[in-house]
Amino acid sequence: MGVEYVQLVKQVRTLTSSYWFDLLVALLAIVAMLEVVLGRGTPGAPTTTLWFCVPAIAVVVLPVFARRRFPFAGPATFWLLAAGISFVDPLLIPYANAFFAIGIAVAFLLGNLRDARKAGLGLAVIVGADATLIYNIPGHSVDQLILIPLDFAISWVAGLAVRERTLHAEVAESRATRAEQERDAATRVAVAEERARIARELHDIVAHAVSVMVLQVGAVRHQLPDAMAEDRDALRSVEQAGRGALAEMRRLLSVMRRDGDGIELAPQPGLDGLDSLVKEIGRAGLPVEVHVDGERVPLPPGIDLSAYRIVQEGLTNALKHAHATHAEVTVRYAPHEVGIEVRDDGKGTTTSDGHGNGLIGIRERVRLYGGDMTAGTTNGSGFTLSTRLPLTPDRP
């Protein structure tokens, strides 16, 4: 019983929230009917019979309930029917005060129409119908003929203002949604480009390592005596497989290179080239201090390259986008990880570098080796980029 009651309450709330306007109009129509019935015979009351007045009120109000399907025709018909009935009984509509509230609401609906032409036509219908109603009242005054239609015109203007505000809000929301979609698309493109860049760099490293392996296998094979012919054949197979892998990697690398990419003849940089990078950034106008914590240890080539790129992109961002005047780079060597921190005194907004990837590229490099990254302002000013690259992979 309790569950059924709760469900019933929910249904009533849903219907009320969806059809509150219809319920309000229906209530006002009933009030108008009661006004006509109870005021029968009083001064200014309708002169026609109740058998005409009550159904006429229902007929006039009925088109308002069709406004969802006919946003213009429904409210406009209300005014046209009201004006038409005034030729039969000019006192019926003006006598019921509830009709004034219904007319205000219907005028608001016509002003709130999305189609500006229909809204303008609705204003003409409102003013014309209301002027007809007032004109048909015996003994009407000029003030009534002007001021009463003006009340409904003001309600129409209120509906128009709400419509304009709603349209502006929808346009702003649409622009925000489009901008978010464009940002997401740009982010996906940036991630793809940065991953391709990382892959090209790692291919160079892997290709170099495979080349060394193939050369070493070939050297060992040539040094084996004739008595170890089977071993020599096995090494020859390994050497051929290595050369085949190198050839495939070169083809893959050529596919991954973009048209504007040249062939990089220089070896990939690492933290050993940090001093040269700092001098280059300094010549560009950003003094940089470098701090090294812990004992320097040889890093795997991929991690060494990523660490260098992280510092490079962090300093480039500080120089080009944060408008910093000073930066600090700290490299922390630990037994199982290397940490990089780039701190500047700029505006605290370093989100893009010369490649258009910025923090996206750094995040991709850190994620590749199972590390972590934090970036943000420091005490309301400046920007700090901190990363950690494990020397032992967290995942295979």
C-alpha positions in Angstrom: 0.0 0.0 0.0 2.8 2.4 0.9 4.7 1.7 -2.4 1.5 2.3 -4.4 1.0 5.6 -2.7 4.5 6.7 -3.4 4.2 5.8 -7.1 0.9 7.7 -7.2 2.5 10.8 -5.7 5.3 10.6 -8.3 2.9 10.3 -11.1 0.9 13.3 -9.9 4.1 15.3 -9.6 5.1 14.4 -13.1 1.8 15.3 -14.6 1.7 18.5 -12.6 5.2 19.6 -13.8 4.4 18.7 -17.4 0.8 20.2 -17.6 0.8 22.9 -15.0 -0.1 25.5 -17.5 -3.0 23.5 -18.9 -4.3 22.9 -15.3 -4.0 26.7 -14.6 -6.0 27.6 -17.8 -8.6 24.9 -17.0 -9.0 26.3 -13.4 -9.4 29.9 -14.7 -12.0 28.7 -17.2 -14.0 27.1 -14.4 -13.7 30.3 -12.4 -14.9 32.2 -15.4 -17.9 29.9 -15.7 -18.7 30.3 -12.0 -18.4 34.1 -12.3 -21.0 34.1 -15.1 -23.4 31.7 -13.3 -23.2 33.4 -9.9 -23.3 36.9 -11.3 -26.5 36.2 -13.3 -28.7 39.3 -13.3 -26.1 41.7 -11.9 -25.2 45.0 -13.7 -22.9 44.3 -16.6 -23.6 40.5 -16.7 -24.0 38.7 -20.0 -27.5 39.0 -21.5 -27.6 35.6 -23.2 -28.7 32.4 -21.6 -26.4 30.1 -19.5 -26.9 27.4 -22.1 -24.9 29.7 -24.4 -22.5 31.4 -22.0 -21.0 28.3 -20.3 -20.4 26.3 -23.5 -19.1 29.4 -25.2 -16.5 29.9 -22.5 -15.4 26.2 -22.9 -15.2 26.7 -26.7 -13.1 29.8 -26.4 -10.6 28.2 -24.0 -10.4 24.8 -25.8 -7.9 25.9 -28.5 -5.3 26.9 -25.9 -4.9 23.2 -24.9 -3.8 22.5 -28.5 -0.8 24.8 -28.3 1.8 22.0 -28.2 0.7 20.7 -31.6 -0.4 24.1 -32.9 1.8 26.7 -31.2 0.4 29.6 -33.2 -3.0 28.5 -34.3 -4.1 27.4 -30.9 -3.5 30.7 -29.0 -4.5 32.8 -32.0 -7.8 30.9 -32.3 -8.6 31.8 -28.7 -8.5 35.5 -29.5 -10.4 35.1 -32.7 -13.2 33.1 -31.0 -13.3 35.6 -28.2 -13.7 38.5 -30.7 -16.4 36.5 -32.6 -18.4 35.8 -29.5 -18.5 39.5 -28.7 -20.8 40.0 -31.7 -23.3 37.6 -30.1 -22.9 38.7 -26.4 -20.4 41.7 -26.0 -20.5 41.4 -22.2 -19.6 37.7 -21.8 -15.8 37.9 -22.2 -15.3 41.2 -20.4 -17.5 40.3 -17.5 -15.5 37.2 -16.4 -12.3 38.6 -14.7 -10.7 35.2 -15.1 -10.7 35.7 -18.8 -8.3 38.6 -18.4 -5.7 36.3 -16.7 -6.2 33.7 -19.5 -5.7 36.4 -22.1 -2.5 37.6 -20.5 -1.1 34.1 -20.5 -2.2 33.4 -24.2 -0.6 36.8 -25.3 2.6 35.7 -23.6 2.5 32.4 -25.5 2.2 34.2 -28.9 5.1 36.5 -28.0 7.2 33.4 -27.0 6.9 31.8 -30.5 10.2 30.9 -32.1 9.0 32.0 -35.5 9.4 35.8 -35.5 6.9 36.3 -38.3 4.2 34.3 -36.5 5.0 36.1 -33.3 4.4 39.4 -35.1 1.2 38.2 -36.6 0.2 37.0 -33.2 0.6 40.6 -31.8 -1.7 41.8 -34.6 -4.3 39.2 -33.7 -4.1 40.2 -30.0 -4.5 43.9 -30.6 -7.2 43.5 -33.3 -9.3 41.0 -31.4 -9.0 42.8 -28.1 -9.9 46.1 -29.8 -13.0 44.4 -31.3 -14.0 43.1 -27.9 -13.7 46.6 -26.3 -15.4 48.3 -29.2 -18.5 46.0 -29.0 -19.0 46.8 -25.3 -21.8 49.3 -25.0 -20.6 52.6 -23.6 -16.9 51.9 -24.0 -14.4 54.7 -23.7 -11.4 55.7 -25.7 -9.1 55.0 -22.8 -10.4 51.4 -22.6 -9.9 51.0 -26.3 -6.3 52.0 -26.0 -5.1 50.9 -22.5 -6.7 47.4 -22.3 -5.1 46.1 -25.6 -1.9 47.7 -24.4 -1.9 45.4 -21.3 -2.0 42.4 -23.5 0.6 43.8 -25.8 2.9 44.2 -22.8 2.4 40.5 -22.0 3.3 39.7 -25.6 6.5 41.7 -25.3 7.4 39.8 -22.1 7.0 36.5 -24.0 9.2 37.9 -26.8 11.9 38.9 -24.2 11.8 35.4 -22.7 12.1 33.9 -26.2 15.1 36.0 -27.0 16.8 35.1 -23.8 16.1 31.4 -24.3 17.4 31.6 -27.9 20.6 33.3 -26.7 21.1 30.7 -24.0 20.6 27.9 -26.6 23.1 29.6 -28.9 25.6 29.9 -26.1 25.1 26.3 -25.1 25.4 25.2 -28.7 28.7 27.1 -29.1 30.0 25.7 -25.9 29.1 22.2 -27.0 30.7 22.8 -30.4 33.8 24.3 -28.7 34.0 21.3 -26.4 33.7 18.9 -29.3 36.4 20.8 -31.2 38.7 20.7 -28.2 38.1 16.9 -27.9 38.8 16.5 -31.6 41.9 18.6 -31.3 43.0 16.7 -28.2 42.6 13.4 -30.1 44.6 14.7 -33.0 47.3 16.0 -30.7 47.5 12.6 -28.9 47.7 10.7 -32.2 50.4 13.0 -33.5 52.4 12.8 -30.3 52.1 9.1 -30.2 53.3 8.9 -33.8 56.2 11.2 -32.9 57.1 9.0 -29.9 56.8 5.9 -32.0 59.2 7.4 -34.7 61.7 8.2 -32.0 61.5 4.8 -30.4 61.8 3.1 -33.8 65.1 4.9 -34.3 66.3 3.6 -30.9 65.1 0.1 -31.4 66.5 0.0 -35.0 69.9 1.1 -33.7 69.8 -1.6 -31.0 68.8 -4.3 -33.5 71.5 -3.2 -35.9 74.1 -3.6 -33.1 72.7 -7.1 -32.3 72.9 -8.1 -36.0 76.5 -6.9 -36.3 77.5 -8.7 -33.2 75.9 -11.9 -34.3 77.6 -11.7 -37.7 81.0 -11.1 -36.0 80.5 -14.1 -33.7 79.4 -16.3 -36.6 82.6 -15.5 -38.7 84.8 -16.3 -35.7 83.3 -19.8 -35.2 85.5 -22.7 -36.4 84.4 -25.1 -39.1 83.7 -27.7 -36.4 80.7 -25.6 -35.2 79.0 -25.5 -38.5 75.6 -26.1 -37.0 76.0 -23.2 -34.6 77.2 -21.1 -37.4 74.0 -21.9 -39.4 71.9 -21.1 -36.4 73.6 -17.7 -36.0 73.2 -17.1 -39.8 69.4 -17.6 -39.4 69.4 -15.2 -36.5 71.4 -12.7 -38.5 69.0 -13.0 -41.5 66.0 -12.6 -39.2 67.5 -9.5 -37.7 68.3 -8.0 -41.1 64.7 -8.8 -42.2 63.3 -7.1 -39.0 65.5 -4.1 -39.7 64.2 -3.8 -43.3 60.6 -4.0 -42.1 61.2 -1.4 -39.4 62.6 1.0 -42.0 59.5 0.5 -44.1 57.3 1.1 -41.1 59.3 4.2 -40.1 59.0 5.6 -43.6 55.2 5.2 -43.5 55.0 6.9 -40.1 57.1 9.9 -41.2 55.1 12.8 -42.4 55.9 14.6 -45.6 57.5 17.5 -43.8 59.7 15.2 -41.7 63.3 14.9 -42.8 65.6 12.0 -42.0 67.2 12.5 -38.7 70.9 11.7 -39.0 71.8 12.9 -35.5 71.4 10.5 -32.6 68.4 10.9 -30.4 69.1 13.3 -27.5 69.1 12.4 -23.8 69.8 14.0 -20.5 73.4 14.2 -21.4 72.4 17.0 -23.8 70.6 19.0 -21.1 73.3 21.6 -20.9 73.1 22.4 -24.6 69.3 22.7 -24.3 69.6 25.0 -21.3 72.0 27.2 -23.2 69.7 27.3 -26.2 66.8 28.3 -24.1 68.9 30.9 -22.3 69.9 32.5 -25.6 66.2 32.7 -26.5 65.7 34.9 -23.4 64.9 32.5 -20.5 67.6 31.9 -17.9 67.5 28.3 -16.6 69.1 26.8 -13.5 69.7 23.0 -13.5 69.8 20.9 -10.3 70.7 17.3 -10.1 69.8 15.3 -7.1 71.2 11.8 -6.6 73.9 10.0 -8.4 73.7 10.0 -12.2 73.0 6.6 -13.6 72.8 5.4 -17.2 69.1 5.4 -18.3 67.5 3.1 -20.9 67.5 4.9 -24.2 63.7 5.4 -24.4 63.4 6.8 -20.9 66.5 9.0 -21.5 64.9 10.4 -24.6 61.5 10.9 -22.9 63.1 12.7 -20.0 64.9 15.1 -22.3 61.7 15.8 -24.3 59.8 16.5 -21.1 62.4 19.1 -20.0 62.5 20.5 -23.6 58.7 20.9 -23.8 58.4 22.2 -20.3 61.0 25.0 -20.9 59.5 25.8 -24.4 56.1 26.3 -22.8 57.6 28.5 -20.1 59.4 30.6 -22.7 56.6 30.9 -25.3 53.4 30.8 -23.4 53.9 31.6 -19.7 56.1 34.6 -20.4 58.5 33.5 -17.6 61.7 35.4 -16.7 63.3 32.5 -14.8 63.0 28.7 -14.8 64.5 25.8 -12.8 65.0 22.2 -13.8 65.5 19.5 -11.3 66.5 15.9 -12.2 66.2 13.4 -9.3 67.9 10.1 -9.7 66.6 7.3 -7.5 67.4 3.5 -7.5 64.2 2.6 -9.4 63.0 5.9 -11.0 64.0 9.2 -12.4 62.1 12.4 -11.6 62.0 15.6 -13.6 60.6 18.9 -12.4 60.4 22.1 -14.4 59.4 25.2 -12.5 59.0 28.8 -13.8 57.8 32.2 -12.5 55.5 33.0 -15.4 51.7 33.5 -15.5 51.0 29.9 -14.6 49.5 28.9 -18.0 51.8 26.6 -19.9 49.5 24.3 -21.9 51.0 24.2 -25.4 54.3 24.0 -27.0 55.6 24.6 -30.5 54.3 21.3 -31.7 50.8 22.1 -30.4 50.9 19.1 -28.0 52.2 20.6 -24.8 51.1 18.7 -21.7 49.3 16.2 -23.9 52.7 15.0 -25.3 54.3 15.0 -21.9 51.4 12.9 -20.5 51.7 10.4 -23.3 55.4 9.9 -22.7 54.9 9.5 -19.0 52.0 7.1 -19.5 54.2 5.0 -22.0 56.5 4.0 -19.1 53.9 3.7 -16.4 54.9 6.9 -14.6 52.9 9.8 -13.3 52.7 13.5 -13.8 51.3 16.6 -12.1 51.1 20.1 -13.4 49.7 23.3 -12.1 50.3 26.7 -10.6 52.5 27.3 -7.6 51.1 29.5 -4.9 49.0 31.4 -7.4 51.8 32.2 -9.7 54.3 30.3 -11.8 53.9 26.8 -13.1 55.4 23.6 -12.0 55.6 20.4 -14.1 56.6 17.3 -12.2 57.0 13.8 -13.6 58.2 10.4 -12.5 59.5 7.7 -14.9 60.0 4.3 -13.4 63.2 2.5 -14.4 61.4 -0.8 -13.8 58.3 -0.9 -15.9 55.0 -1.2 -13.9 53.5 -3.2 -16.7 54.8 -5.4 -19.5 
